[in-house]
Amino acid sequence: MLLRPAVPADIPGVVALERLPAAVNFVGQWSEARHHATLADPDARYLVSGSESGGLQAYAILRGLGEGSGSLELKRVVVGAPGQGLGRLILEELLRMAFEEFGAHRLFLDVVEDNDRASRLYESLGFVREGTMREAERRRDGYVSLHLMSMLDREYAAWRFTRSQPRPSL
């Protein structure tokens, strides 16, 4: 299983992942207490990759599950070893869950302006850049802007359709 629901015992691993050098400039640094509170919130769903005994490889947070608005937020995706394809697999599964299991009309996220790897990945999956929230996030060295990106259910359906089509042989 690629993703499983997180349990309270996963929170130290979640915090460790977001403190990794590859993640620290791109995701917020929440305390264990804040993660525990969010994990307990019925509006949110924590999903992790990796075993409880073998350590976590990645985690994600979806929010907006209890609102009934049809708009879900992909609050976090953190992969311990970026660039190896795990992030793409996780995002594809999160898309499936958001639109097929939770019946989302819209899935949105924000990405730090200088996180080129993530931006390219989101765009390759069909996310559309909606705008920029100027200097919306504070870092140690100042403020950074966030790009708001989203995917609608019909865009997801078209993406799934193109993935299910057989590729022509050469």
Number of C-alpha atoms within 10 A of each C-alpha: 6 12 18 13 13 19 14 12 10 22 22 15 18 24 16 13 21 24 18 14 10 15 19 14 18 21 18 15 15 12 12 16 10 12 20 16 12 16 20 14 14 12 15 20 19 24 21 27 20 16 13 13 7 7 14 20 19 24 28 22 20 22 21 19 20 12 11 11 11 17 20 26 19 22 19 19 21 24 24 20 15 16 11 8 10 17 21 17 12 22 17 14 13 21 21 17 14 24 21 13 10 13 16 23 17 19 24 20 20 21 22 21 18 14 14 11 10 19 18 11 14 20 14 11 17 16 21 16 18 13 11 16 16 12 14 13 15 12 14 6 6 8 12 17 17 21 19 18 20 21 24 17 18 12 17 22 14 12 13 15 10 11 10 9 8 7 8 5 4 3
